[in-house]
Amino acid sequence: MHPKKVLKLGSFVSLMSIMIMLVASACAPTAPAASGGATTGSEAPIVLNVWVYPYWSGITGKEDPATSTPLDIWKYMGEKFTAEHPNVTFNFEAMDWGTGREKVNIAISSHSTPDILAN
């Protein structure tokens, strides 16, 4: 396999793993209230803000760049996750490689970081 294909595949697998681990930890059930209240079976909605750096456009990286975006793969993974966890929604934002670091530093210093930062 060509080294660039291995790098893309490795990046994709590690991004998927990170996203699944972070979202799974955010969706972990909480302990019932001390008052002994019963649960209704529905879970509270969870909205996760996700900032990502673009690696390729589309889902596979082979789509036409004129009709695809760097967020396509993330939206695809989010839809797959939401299919099994309907109470979770994602707000994806693509970062710019030139100014992204500055945005992250400002977010950290102002205590307004995203729930997930994938770089």
N, C-alpha and C positions, 0 to 999 in steps of 0.2 A: 504494500500500500504506500502511496506517495506520502512523504512527510507532512505536507501541507494538509492533506486529507486527515491524517492522524491527528494533527493539531486541532483542526476544526471539530472532529468527532470528540476528541478529549475535552475541548472547551465546552461543547454542547452537553456532554454527559456531566461534567462538573457543575455547569450552570443549573441543569435540571436537579442535580442532587442538592445543591445549596438551596434552591427555591423550595423544594419539597421539604427539606429539614426545617427551614425557617417558618414556612407556612404551617407545617404540622405542629411545631412548638407553639405557634400563635393560636392554633385551634384546639390545643389540649383542653380536656374538660376541667372545669374548676370544681372545687369541693362544694357540696351543698351548703346552704346557709345554716348557721348555727341554730336558727329557729326551727329547723327540721322541715322547711317548706318543700313541697313536692315539685318536681320539675314537670313542665307541660309537654315535654318531648320535642319542642322546637328550640333551636339554639339561637342565641342572640346574633344579629348580623355583625360580621367582621369586615371592615374595609381596610385593605392594606395598600399603602402608598409605596410604589416600587420605582426606584431610579435605576436605569440600566445604561451601560455604555454600548454603543452599537458595534456588533461584530460582523454582521452581514444583513442584507435585506431579504425579507421573505422568511419562509419556514426552513427550507433546505439550503438556502444560499444560492440556488440555481434559478430562482424566479427572475423575471424581468425587473431590473432596478427602477424602471419608470413606473411600474404598477405596484411595487412592494415597498415595505418600510422596515426599518430595523426593529420595530416593535411587533411585527407579525409573529415571530417565534414566541415572544413572551405572551402575547394575547392568546395564541394557540395553547400554550401550556396552562395559562390561567383558565381558559375555557374547559380544558380537560380536568383540572383540579376542581373547578366549580361544579362540574357535572356530578362529582361524588360528594362535594361539600357545598350545597347550595347557599349556605349562609355566608360564604366567603366571596367577596368581590375584590378586584384589583384595580388600582389606578396606576397605569404605567406611564413613565416619562423617560424619554430618551435623553441621555446626557450628551454633551458635546465634548469630544476628546480635548479640545483646546481650552475650554473654560470650565469643564466639569469639576476639576480639582478645586477651583476657587469656589464654586457653588457648594461643594461638599464642606469645605472649610467654613464658609459662612453659616451653613446649616448647623454644623457642630457648635460653633461659637454662640449661635442664637438659640440653641436647644430646640431646633425645628427640623430634626433629621427625619428621613423617610423610614418607614418600617423595615424596608429591605433595600440595600444598596448592592447591586451586582456589578462588579468590575472585572 
